[in-house]
Amino acid sequence: QVQLVESGGTLVQPGGSLRLSCVTSGFTFSSYAMRWYRQAPGNERELVATVTSSGVPLNYAASVKGRFTISRDNAKSTVYLQMNSLKPEDTAVYYCNAVRQRDVYWGQGTQVTVSS
């Protein structure tokens, strides 16, 4: 059974940092590219960042470039999103995603709220 379980979302003040984790199981993690998406209320789901199966980060959204870092640990079947200098507009549900050719898996999401 494929599982992607995100964690680390919480309420944080502007300028703060958070690290999201997505622990996976049920598929060959090291063969999949991993992505983080986010969706704010009333908005479409937005691609935040991608990391290739070999660990190369790609495709940061312009709004997060220089502030967010995606990484992965294939030994732990886990992908991370380090988020620094958080802004209120980063408030959203953050989802991890695994993709390999036509296989696509999603987690259930974790809420990040940036507010004073």
LUMMI-792801 format. One record per residue (C-alpha): x, y, z; residue number from 1. Coordinates in nm, 4 decimals. Layout:
N
          x          y          z     k
          X          Y          Z   NUM
...
This chain:
116
          x          y          z     k
     0.0000     0.0000     0.0000     1
     0.1422     0.3336    -0.1080     2
     0.1625     0.5963     0.1644     3
     0.2951     0.9501     0.1691     4
     0.2648     1.1166     0.5089     5
     0.3522     1.4831     0.5458     6
     0.4356     1.6457     0.8769     7
     0.5885     1.9609     1.0184     8
     0.3178     2.2107     0.9314     9
     0.2159     2.4519     1.2056    10
     0.1544     2.8176     1.2874    11
     0.4697     3.0279     1.2518    12
     0.5415     3.4001     1.2636    13
     0.6527     3.5922     0.9542    14
     1.0261     3.5595     0.9080    15
     1.0321     3.2213     1.0767    16
     1.1397     2.8811     0.9469    17
     0.9827     2.5394     0.9157    18
     1.0958     2.2030     0.7877    19
     0.8345     1.9810     0.6292    20
     0.8878     1.6076     0.5968    21
     0.7143     1.3498     0.3805    22
     0.7738     0.9897     0.4804    23
     0.6833     0.7400     0.2126    24
     0.6305     0.3666     0.1804    25
     0.4878     0.1112    -0.0587    26
     0.6863     0.2067    -0.3696    27
     1.0489     0.2297    -0.4812    28
     1.1175     0.5785    -0.3501    29
     1.4620     0.6093    -0.5092    30
     1.3110     0.5675    -0.8579    31
     1.0664     0.8558    -0.8269    32
     1.1005     1.2280    -0.8636    33
     0.9476     1.4012    -0.5646    34
     0.7644     1.7296    -0.5549    35
     0.6113     1.9655    -0.3060    36
     0.2925     2.1468    -0.4000    37
     0.0831     2.3910    -0.2032    38
    -0.2737     2.5136    -0.2176    39
    -0.4089     2.8218    -0.0491    40
    -0.7846     2.8743    -0.0015    41
    -0.9458     2.9812    -0.3268    42
    -0.6302     2.9135    -0.5268    43
    -0.5197     2.6345    -0.7569    44
    -0.2596     2.3876    -0.6415    45
     0.0868     2.5287    -0.7141    46
     0.4132     2.3442    -0.7740    47
     0.6661     2.4615    -0.5164    48
     0.9744     2.2513    -0.5963    49
     1.0938     1.9270    -0.7501    50
     1.3854     1.6986    -0.6655    51
     1.4976     1.4311    -0.9098    52
     1.5366     1.0683    -0.8105    53
     1.9101     1.1295    -0.7722    54
     1.8616     1.4334    -0.5506    55
     1.8981     1.7277    -0.7898    56
     1.6624     2.0137    -0.6990    57
     1.4639     2.1640    -0.9856    58
     1.1809     2.3965    -1.0697    59
     1.1490     2.6163    -0.7650    60
     0.8500     2.8478    -0.7900    61
     0.9620     3.2070    -0.8374    62
     0.7850     3.3046    -0.5172    63
     0.9984     3.0694    -0.3041    64
     1.3343     3.0736    -0.4824    65
     1.6140     3.1559    -0.2430    66
     1.3976     3.0869     0.0620    67
     1.2925     2.7204     0.0261    68
     1.5124     2.4149    -0.0251    69
     1.3933     2.0705    -0.1293    70
     1.5987     1.7630    -0.0442    71
     1.5590     1.3896    -0.0072    72
     1.7043     1.0966     0.1815    73
     1.6634     0.7826    -0.0247    74
     1.7763     0.5647     0.2662    75
     1.4816     0.6957     0.4704    76
     1.2353     0.7214     0.1775    77
     1.1742     1.0780     0.2867    78
     1.1588     1.4137     0.1127    79
     1.1996     1.7458     0.2929    80
     1.1140     2.1074     0.2357    81
     1.3150     2.3591     0.4348    82
     1.1280     2.6891     0.4405    83
     1.3018     3.0051     0.5595    84
     1.1992     3.3702     0.5742    85
     0.8347     3.2692     0.5707    86
     0.5734     3.5200     0.4571    87
     0.1978     3.5325     0.5159    88
     0.1483     3.4478     0.1484    89
     0.3182     3.1125     0.2111    90
     0.0117     3.0081     0.4101    91
    -0.1306     2.6962     0.2445    92
    -0.1738     2.3235     0.2697    93
     0.1499     2.1641     0.1521    94
     0.1389     1.8313    -0.0303    95
     0.4134     1.5950    -0.1318    96
     0.3911     1.4111    -0.4596    97
     0.5776     1.1192    -0.6139    98
     0.5970     1.0813    -0.9904    99
     0.7498     0.8272    -1.2239   100
     0.6207     0.8116    -1.5789   101
     0.2442     0.7576    -1.5399   102
     0.2560     0.6678    -1.1709   103
     0.1600     0.9602    -0.9479   104
     0.1011     0.9457    -0.5718   105
    -0.0107     1.2171    -0.3316   106
     0.0012     1.2722     0.0407   107
    -0.2845     1.4104     0.2474   108
    -0.1206     1.7472     0.3132   109
     0.0014     1.9468     0.6100   110
    -0.1179     2.2970     0.7014   111
     0.1313     2.5817     0.7189   112
     0.0030     2.9107     0.8556   113
     0.2253     3.2183     0.8618   114
     0.0777     3.4865     1.0826   115
     0.1665     3.7162     1.3682   116
